[in-house]
Amino acid sequence: MSITVFLDKDGTLLEDVPYNVDPERIRLAPSADRALRILAEHDCDVVVVSNQSGVARGLFRESALEAVREHISSLCAGLHVHLAGFYYCPHLPDGDVPEYAIECDCRKPADGMLRRAAEDLGLSLEDAWMVGDILDDIEAGNHAGCRTVLIDNGNETEWRLPARRWPSVVVRDLESAARVIVGEVEVVPPSHSLAHRVEDGARSVA
């Protein structure tokens, strides 16, 4: 049975270009090409799950995300990866577009996108992994029952770490995450690597 890997989009799979929907500006994050090749070699299915509040903010139309999906699918296909799904949340409670300025169950850290993908695609969430660069991604994965990987690349800044936001493992980049997922690297509990982050988070709210 193939492994399902949920990937956050910006800052995890792709370089983080805020509110970008221009395919010409879409670039894979560092080491993402190697990560995708590793996942392809092990017949993993990739599902992208992304908060896209730019829709609710009025920065771009929801329809613009179709070109983004197509471009990501093309990038994955070029590396022989099956993009099984592309899910996004266009909502933001205090957004500027009334249609999208709502509370929802899909915006991470909620797990609605993952559960919808599981229903649509017939996936077992217990056998899946969620990979992201901030703790909202981890919380969504944990709520859904996935194993979770945090890429500690500097994008998380608050470091609030109650149990629901604690990752299964912490790595430095997406390639390292892929090696953990396919079993090339042993999963080591992240207690030591996150100890200083807990202290940083406590200081930031003091």
BASE-129483 format. One record per residue (C-alpha): residue number from 0; chain; x, y, z. Coordinates in pm, 1 decimal. Layout:
residues N
(site NUM 'A' (X Y Z)),
...
This chain:
residues 206
(site 0 'A' (0.0 0.0 0.0)),
(site 1 'A' (138.2 340.6 -93.5)),
(site 2 'A' (211.8 605.1 166.9)),
(site 3 'A' (10.4 927.0 155.8)),
(site 4 'A' (204.7 1244.3 230.7)),
(site 5 'A' (17.5 1567.0 298.3)),
(site 6 'A' (238.5 1865.5 218.3)),
(site 7 'A' (187.8 2226.4 311.5)),
(site 8 'A' (250.1 2441.4 5.2)),
(site 9 'A' (427.7 2768.7 84.1)),
(site 10 'A' (750.0 2732.7 279.8)),
(site 11 'A' (738.2 2352.7 265.4)),
(site 12 'A' (696.1 2229.6 -92.3)),
(site 13 'A' (748.2 2571.1 -253.8)),
(site 14 'A' (955.7 2877.9 -182.3)),
(site 15 'A' (748.1 3108.4 34.0)),
(site 16 'A' (631.5 3394.1 -190.1)),
(site 17 'A' (339.2 3556.2 -6.8)),
(site 18 'A' (4.2 3546.6 -187.7)),
(site 19 'A' (160.4 3435.5 -514.9)),
(site 20 'A' (-65.3 3283.8 -782.6)),
(site 21 'A' (165.6 3350.7 -1078.1)),
(site 22 'A' (296.9 3014.7 -1204.1)),
(site 23 'A' (605.8 3189.7 -1341.8)),
(site 24 'A' (709.7 3275.7 -984.6)),
(site 25 'A' (649.9 2929.6 -839.5)),
(site 26 'A' (971.6 2754.5 -738.8)),
(site 27 'A' (1030.7 2437.9 -541.5)),
(site 28 'A' (1176.2 2491.4 -195.3)),
(site 29 'A' (1540.3 2393.7 -137.9)),
(site 30 'A' (1581.7 2014.9 -148.3)),
(site 31 'A' (1217.1 1966.3 -252.6)),
(site 32 'A' (1319.8 1815.1 -585.8)),
(site 33 'A' (1527.6 1551.5 -407.6)),
(site 34 'A' (1246.1 1492.6 -160.7)),
(site 35 'A' (994.1 1437.3 -438.1)),
(site 36 'A' (1225.4 1191.4 -611.9)),
(site 37 'A' (1258.1 993.5 -289.3)),
(site 38 'A' (880.1 986.4 -246.2)),
(site 39 'A' (839.7 881.5 -609.1)),
(site 40 'A' (1085.5 595.2 -566.3)),
(site 41 'A' (866.7 462.5 -285.1)),
(site 42 'A' (535.8 513.9 -471.9)),
(site 43 'A' (409.0 774.9 -228.0)),
(site 44 'A' (100.5 977.5 -307.3)),
(site 45 'A' (133.3 1351.2 -244.4)),
(site 46 'A' (-159.5 1571.0 -141.5)),
(site 47 'A' (-108.0 1945.8 -107.8)),
(site 48 'A' (-309.6 2119.1 167.0)),
(site 49 'A' (-276.6 2496.4 182.3)),
(site 50 'A' (-432.2 2796.7 354.4)),
(site 51 'A' (-500.3 3056.3 84.2)),
(site 52 'A' (-632.6 3358.2 271.3)),
(site 53 'A' (-541.6 3580.7 -23.7)),
(site 54 'A' (-884.9 3492.8 -162.3)),
(site 55 'A' (-1063.7 3623.3 147.4)),
(site 56 'A' (-833.1 3925.3 156.3)),
(site 57 'A' (-935.1 4014.2 -199.4)),
(site 58 'A' (-580.6 3979.1 -334.2)),
(site 59 'A' (-675.3 3725.2 -601.4)),
(site 60 'A' (-978.0 3527.9 -715.2)),
(site 61 'A' (-1030.7 3168.9 -610.9)),
(site 62 'A' (-1022.6 3068.6 -978.6)),
(site 63 'A' (-655.1 3174.9 -993.5)),
(site 64 'A' (-563.0 2874.3 -781.8)),
(site 65 'A' (-640.6 2636.6 -1066.9)),
(site 66 'A' (-330.8 2755.0 -1254.7)),
(site 67 'A' (-131.7 2705.4 -934.8)),
(site 68 'A' (-260.8 2349.8 -903.3)),
(site 69 'A' (-177.4 2275.1 -1264.7)),
(site 70 'A' (175.4 2408.7 -1226.9)),
(site 71 'A' (242.5 2211.6 -909.0)),
(site 72 'A' (103.2 1899.9 -1074.8)),
(site 73 'A' (339.9 1957.1 -1366.7)),
(site 74 'A' (637.6 2001.2 -1134.1)),
(site 75 'A' (548.2 1678.9 -955.7)),
(site 76 'A' (493.7 1488.6 -1279.0)),
(site 77 'A' (837.2 1596.5 -1398.4)),
(site 78 'A' (979.7 1419.2 -1094.7)),
(site 79 'A' (750.3 1115.6 -1140.2)),
(site 80 'A' (541.4 1201.0 -834.7)),
(site 81 'A' (168.5 1138.2 -829.4)),
(site 82 'A' (-10.2 1454.3 -709.5)),
(site 83 'A' (-317.3 1282.3 -572.7)),
(site 84 'A' (-490.1 1600.8 -461.8)),
(site 85 'A' (-467.7 1977.6 -419.7)),
(site 86 'A' (-681.0 2121.1 -140.6)),
(site 87 'A' (-692.7 2478.0 -20.2)),
(site 88 'A' (-884.5 2691.7 226.3)),
(site 89 'A' (-986.5 3033.6 85.7)),
(site 90 'A' (-1137.1 3158.0 411.9)),
(site 91 'A' (-1034.1 3410.5 676.1)),
(site 92 'A' (-1279.5 3522.4 946.3)),
(site 93 'A' (-1172.5 3887.4 924.1)),
(site 94 'A' (-1123.6 3886.2 548.0)),
(site 95 'A' (-1238.7 4162.9 313.3)),
(site 96 'A' (-1454.4 3949.6 81.2)),
(site 97 'A' (-1781.1 3867.5 263.9)),
(site 98 'A' (-1829.3 3535.9 84.3)),
(site 99 'A' (-1502.9 3407.6 230.2)),
(site 100 'A' (-1489.0 3599.1 559.9)),
(site 101 'A' (-1627.0 3310.6 763.0)),
(site 102 'A' (-1531.3 3063.2 1032.6)),
(site 103 'A' (-1464.2 2726.3 871.4)),
(site 104 'A' (-1335.8 2380.1 950.7)),
(site 105 'A' (-1078.0 2373.8 672.4)),
(site 106 'A' (-831.8 2650.1 762.6)),
(site 107 'A' (-531.3 2498.2 936.8)),
(site 108 'A' (-484.4 2433.1 1226.8)),
(site 109 'A' (-826.0 2271.1 1170.0)),
(site 110 'A' (-809.9 1938.1 988.8)),
(site 111 'A' (-1096.5 1980.3 743.0)),
(site 112 'A' (-881.2 1970.9 430.6)),
(site 113 'A' (-714.5 1647.2 537.7)),
(site 114 'A' (-1044.3 1481.5 624.4)),
(site 115 'A' (-1200.1 1593.1 298.7)),
(site 116 'A' (-904.2 1450.7 106.0)),
(site 117 'A' (-932.1 1123.3 295.5)),
(site 118 'A' (-1300.9 1097.7 206.5)),
(site 119 'A' (-1251.5 1199.3 -157.0)),
(site 120 'A' (-949.8 979.0 -220.7)),
(site 121 'A' (-1020.9 684.5 7.8)),
(site 122 'A' (-716.9 746.9 228.7)),
(site 123 'A' (-632.9 615.0 572.5)),
(site 124 'A' (-528.4 913.4 782.7)),
(site 125 'A' (-366.2 688.3 1041.0)),
(site 126 'A' (-122.6 568.8 774.0)),
(site 127 'A' (-52.6 918.3 638.2)),
(site 128 'A' (203.5 1186.2 716.5)),
(site 129 'A' (153.2 1562.4 739.0)),
(site 130 'A' (458.3 1779.2 667.1)),
(site 131 'A' (470.1 2152.6 726.1)),
(site 132 'A' (689.3 2444.0 825.7)),
(site 133 'A' (473.2 2587.2 1104.8)),
(site 134 'A' (294.3 2440.3 1402.8)),
(site 135 'A' (-52.4 2507.7 1257.3)),
(site 136 'A' (33.8 2238.8 1000.3)),
(site 137 'A' (135.4 2002.0 1278.1)),
(site 138 'A' (-181.3 2067.7 1476.1)),
(site 139 'A' (-394.9 1994.1 1169.7)),
(site 140 'A' (-210.9 1667.9 1109.0)),
(site 141 'A' (-236.5 1564.1 1472.2)),
(site 142 'A' (-610.7 1638.7 1481.6)),
(site 143 'A' (-655.3 1420.2 1174.0)),
(site 144 'A' (-460.9 1131.5 1327.0)),
(site 145 'A' (-157.8 1153.5 1098.1)),
(site 146 'A' (206.2 1129.4 1190.5)),
(site 147 'A' (359.2 1474.0 1161.7)),
(site 148 'A' (688.8 1627.8 1051.2)),
(site 149 'A' (790.8 1984.2 1126.5)),
(site 150 'A' (1046.2 2143.6 897.4)),
(site 151 'A' (1231.4 2380.9 1127.8)),
(site 152 'A' (1338.5 2634.9 865.6)),
(site 153 'A' (1268.0 2955.9 1053.8)),
(site 154 'A' (907.6 3008.8 943.0)),
(site 155 'A' (755.1 2922.2 1280.9)),
(site 156 'A' (792.4 3218.6 1515.5)),
(site 157 'A' (555.5 3169.9 1811.1)),
(site 158 'A' (659.2 2824.0 1936.0)),
(site 159 'A' (348.7 2757.1 2144.3)),
(site 160 'A' (379.9 2383.6 2201.0)),
(site 161 'A' (85.3 2223.8 2379.0)),
(site 162 'A' (44.9 1854.0 2307.0)),
(site 163 'A' (-179.7 1907.0 2004.4)),
(site 164 'A' (99.5 2101.5 1830.0)),
(site 165 'A' (383.6 1862.2 1910.4)),
(site 166 'A' (530.0 1698.6 1596.3)),
(site 167 'A' (629.5 1334.9 1563.9)),
(site 168 'A' (968.5 1444.4 1432.6)),
(site 169 'A' (1157.2 1764.6 1350.8)),
(site 170 'A' (1386.4 1795.4 1047.1)),
(site 171 'A' (1579.6 2068.1 869.1)),
(site 172 'A' (1430.5 2037.9 519.0)),
(site 173 'A' (1186.1 1848.4 299.3)),
(site 174 'A' (1446.0 1597.6 182.2)),
(site 175 'A' (1507.9 1495.3 542.5)),
(site 176 'A' (1132.6 1465.6 593.7)),
(site 177 'A' (1103.7 1236.7 292.7)),
(site 178 'A' (1382.1 1012.6 421.8)),
(site 179 'A' (1203.0 978.9 754.9)),
(site 180 'A' (871.7 899.9 585.6)),
(site 181 'A' (1011.5 621.2 366.7)),
(site 182 'A' (1207.4 468.8 653.9)),
(site 183 'A' (1559.6 562.4 547.4)),
(site 184 'A' (1609.0 758.1 870.7)),
(site 185 'A' (1492.3 648.3 1213.6)),
(site 186 'A' (1215.1 854.1 1371.1)),
(site 187 'A' (1363.1 1019.9 1678.9)),
(site 188 'A' (1122.0 1187.8 1923.9)),
(site 189 'A' (1179.1 1562.8 1904.0)),
(site 190 'A' (1196.6 1635.3 2277.0)),
(site 191 'A' (1560.3 1744.5 2276.9)),
(site 192 'A' (1553.9 1936.0 1949.8)),
(site 193 'A' (1246.2 2132.1 2059.9)),
(site 194 'A' (1347.0 2201.2 2418.5)),
(site 195 'A' (1505.0 2535.6 2333.1)),
(site 196 'A' (1205.4 2625.6 2116.0)),
(site 197 'A' (973.0 2580.1 2414.7)),
(site 198 'A' (1193.8 2818.4 2608.7)),
(site 199 'A' (1191.3 3067.2 2318.5)),
(site 200 'A' (812.9 3049.7 2302.8)),
(site 201 'A' (777.7 3106.0 2675.6)),
(site 202 'A' (1000.2 3412.1 2655.7)),
(site 203 'A' (808.1 3550.7 2358.0)),
(site 204 'A' (480.1 3560.6 2554.0)),
(site 205 'A' (627.4 3666.8 2888.9)),
